[in-house]
Amino acid sequence: MPKSRDRGKRRRAQVRATQGAQHRAEERRKISYQRYRLRRIIGWSLVVLGVTIVASHWLTHLQVWDFASQGIEDLVAGYPMGVALGVGGAIVLSKA
């Protein structure tokens, strides 16, 4: 009988240790309001910048305005860059 009691004690100690580790991990995962707000500002800024780049590129292709030469804009500020910034902003927002 003493062995079964001892086994139960070890199990309870292991459960307490696991629960304690889970609680500490949850506390570390929480972020402050200021960091949350900063992440949201950065995320939305990236999304807005991406949308602006895509709109600018689209208007240039429609020849509404001439922002830069076609080759430079396609390399620097084309659809891929706009989409990349939008996706990056969405990732930052999802982590907030």
C-alpha positions as CSV (number, residue, x, y, z in Angstrom):
1,M,0.0,0.0,0.0
2,P,2.7,2.6,0.6
3,K,3.9,2.3,-3.0
4,S,0.4,3.2,-4.4
5,R,0.3,6.3,-2.1
6,D,3.8,7.3,-3.2
7,R,2.8,6.9,-6.9
8,G,-0.2,9.1,-6.3
9,K,2.0,11.8,-4.7
10,R,4.4,11.8,-7.6
11,R,1.5,12.1,-10.1
12,R,0.0,15.0,-8.2
13,A,3.4,16.7,-8.0
14,Q,3.8,16.3,-11.7
15,V,0.4,17.7,-12.4
16,R,1.1,20.7,-10.2
17,A,4.4,21.3,-12.0
18,T,2.8,21.0,-15.4
19,Q,0.0,23.4,-14.5
20,G,2.5,25.8,-13.0
21,A,4.5,25.8,-16.2
22,Q,1.4,26.3,-18.3
23,H,0.4,29.3,-16.1
24,R,3.8,30.9,-16.4
25,A,3.8,30.4,-20.2
26,E,0.4,32.0,-20.4
27,E,1.6,35.0,-18.4
28,R,4.6,35.5,-20.7
29,R,2.4,35.4,-23.8
30,K,0.3,38.4,-22.6
31,I,1.3,41.8,-23.9
32,S,0.7,45.2,-22.5
33,Y,-1.8,47.6,-23.9
34,Q,0.9,49.9,-25.2
35,R,2.6,47.1,-27.2
36,Y,-0.8,46.0,-28.5
37,R,-1.6,49.5,-29.6
38,L,1.8,49.9,-31.3
39,R,1.3,46.6,-33.2
40,R,-2.1,47.7,-34.4
41,I,-0.7,51.1,-35.6
42,I,2.2,49.4,-37.4
43,G,-0.1,46.8,-38.9
44,W,-2.7,49.2,-40.2
45,S,0.0,51.5,-41.5
46,L,1.5,48.7,-43.5
47,V,-1.9,47.8,-44.9
48,V,-2.7,51.4,-45.9
49,L,0.8,51.8,-47.4
50,G,0.2,48.6,-49.4
51,V,-3.2,49.7,-50.7
52,T,-1.7,53.1,-51.6
53,I,1.1,51.5,-53.6
54,V,-1.3,49.2,-55.4
55,A,-3.7,52.1,-56.2
56,S,-0.7,54.2,-57.5
57,H,0.5,51.4,-59.7
58,W,-2.9,50.8,-61.1
59,L,-3.4,54.5,-61.9
60,T,0.0,54.6,-63.6
61,H,-1.0,51.7,-65.8
62,L,-4.2,53.5,-66.7
63,Q,-1.9,56.5,-67.6
64,V,-3.9,58.8,-65.3
65,W,-0.5,60.1,-64.0
66,D,3.1,59.4,-64.5
67,F,4.7,58.7,-61.1
68,A,8.0,57.4,-62.5
69,S,9.2,55.5,-65.5
70,Q,7.3,52.3,-66.1
71,G,10.3,50.0,-65.5
72,I,11.3,51.6,-62.2
73,E,7.8,51.6,-60.8
74,D,7.3,48.0,-61.8
75,L,10.4,47.1,-59.9
76,V,10.1,49.3,-56.8
77,A,6.4,50.0,-56.3
78,G,4.5,47.4,-58.3
79,Y,1.7,45.1,-57.3
80,P,4.0,42.6,-55.6
81,M,5.4,45.2,-53.2
82,G,1.9,46.4,-52.4
83,V,0.6,42.9,-51.7
84,A,3.7,42.1,-49.6
85,L,3.1,45.2,-47.5
86,G,-0.6,44.4,-47.1
87,V,0.1,40.8,-46.1
88,G,2.9,41.9,-43.7
89,G,0.4,44.3,-42.1
90,A,-2.2,41.6,-41.8
91,I,0.4,39.3,-40.1
92,V,1.3,42.0,-37.6
93,L,-2.4,42.6,-36.9
94,S,-3.1,38.9,-36.4
95,K,-0.3,38.7,-33.8
96,A,-1.8,41.6,-31.8
